[in-house]
């Protein structure tokens, strides 16, 4: 959520937040109220999307895996970004995130998963410097 508040200050940016669970109306209202109070961002530029059939997926599935097995959600996401510059901002990148990026034909803001895991550690960062 911190990324939404940081990125949302730019009036040219729309945010699509893909949730791994269905948000309750109270939680959704809470976030919308924060956006409204902050005044920096129009709450209509933030959209929350949830993959269909969440209850059918095992608990160990990543969000990218859920999206890969949710064709309606992927189709909806494609229509939301059609004709716009878009990119995926993952948390921790895995091979499923790369597959999702390829399937949606949207660039992913990340490095290679094998190298990123090395450079995200303190010792790996020391090797870079």
C-alpha positions in Angstrom: 0.0 0.0 0.0 2.9 2.3 0.6 3.7 2.1 -3.1 0.2 3.3 -4.0 0.6 6.4 -1.8 4.1 7.1 -3.2 3.3 6.5 -6.8 -0.2 8.0 -6.8 1.1 11.5 -6.3 1.8 11.7 -10.1 -1.5 12.7 -11.8 -0.5 10.7 -14.9 -0.3 7.4 -13.1 -3.2 5.0 -12.6 -2.7 2.1 -10.2 -4.1 -1.4 -10.5 -3.6 -3.3 -7.3 -4.0 -7.1 -7.6 -5.0 -8.6 -4.3 -4.4 -12.2 -3.3 -7.7 -12.2 -1.4 -11.1 -10.5 -1.5 -11.0 -7.3 0.4 -13.8 -6.6 2.8 -15.8 -3.4 2.3 -14.5 -2.0 5.6 -10.8 -2.5 4.5 -11.5 -1.1 1.1 -13.3 1.9 2.6 -10.4 2.5 4.9 -7.9 2.7 2.1 -10.2 4.9 0.0 -10.6 7.2 3.0 -6.9 7.5 3.5 -6.5 8.4 -0.2 -9.3 11.0 0.1 -7.8 12.6 3.2 -4.3 12.7 1.8 -5.5 14.9 -1.0 -2.5 14.0 -3.1 -4.4 11.5 -5.2 -7.7 10.9 -6.9 -9.1 7.7 -5.5 -10.7 6.9 -8.9 -7.2 6.2 -10.3 -6.7 3.2 -8.0 -8.4 0.0 -8.9 -8.4 -3.2 -6.9 -8.5 -6.5 -8.8 -8.9 -10.0 -7.4 -8.4 -13.3 -9.4 -11.6 -15.3 -9.9 -12.1 -18.6 -8.1 -9.7 -17.7 -5.3 -11.2 -20.4 -3.1 -10.3 -23.1 -5.6 -6.5 -22.4 -5.5 -4.2 -24.0 -3.0 -2.9 -21.8 -0.2 0.7 -22.2 -1.4 0.0 -20.6 -4.9 1.7 -17.2 -5.5 -0.4 -14.3 -6.7 1.3 -14.7 -10.2 0.2 -18.3 -10.3 -3.3 -17.4 -9.4 -3.4 -14.9 -12.2 -2.0 -17.4 -14.7 -4.9 -19.7 -13.9 -7.5 -16.8 -14.0 -8.1 -16.1 -17.7 -11.0 -13.6 -17.0 -8.8 -11.6 -14.6 -5.9 -11.5 -17.1 -8.4 -10.4 -19.8 -9.7 -7.7 -17.5 -6.2 -6.5 -16.7 -5.3 -6.4 -20.4 -8.3 -4.3 -21.2 -7.5 -1.9 -18.3 -4.0 -1.2 -19.6 -4.8 -1.3 -23.3 -3.4 1.7 -25.1 -1.4 2.9 -22.0 2.1 2.5 -20.9 2.1 -0.1 -18.2 4.5 -2.3 -16.3 4.4 -4.9 -13.5 5.9 -4.1 -10.1 6.3 -7.3 -8.2 7.4 -7.9 -4.7 9.8 -10.8 -4.9 10.2 -12.0 -8.5 9.8 -15.6 -9.5 9.5 -17.5 -12.7 5.7 -17.2 -12.6 6.0 -13.4 -12.6 8.1 -13.6 -15.7 5.5 -15.9 -17.4 2.7 -13.5 -16.4 4.6 -10.6 -17.9 5.1 -12.5 -21.2 1.4 -13.6 -21.2 0.2 -10.0 -20.7 2.8 -8.5 -23.0 3.8 -6.0 -20.3 7.3 -5.4 -19.1 8.2 -6.3 -15.5 10.2 -3.9 -13.3 12.8 -6.3 -12.1 15.9 -8.2 -12.8 16.4 -11.9 -13.4 15.0 -13.9 -10.5 18.3 -15.9 -10.0 20.4 -12.7 -9.9 17.9 -10.7 -7.9 17.9 -13.2 -5.0 21.7 -12.8 -4.8 21.7 -9.0 -5.0 18.8 -8.6 -2.5 21.0 -9.9 0.3 23.5 -7.8 2.2 26.5 -9.9 1.1 25.3 -9.8 -2.5 25.1 -6.0 -2.4 28.6 -5.9 -1.1 29.8 -8.0 -4.1 28.2 -5.5 -6.5 29.9 -2.5 -4.8 
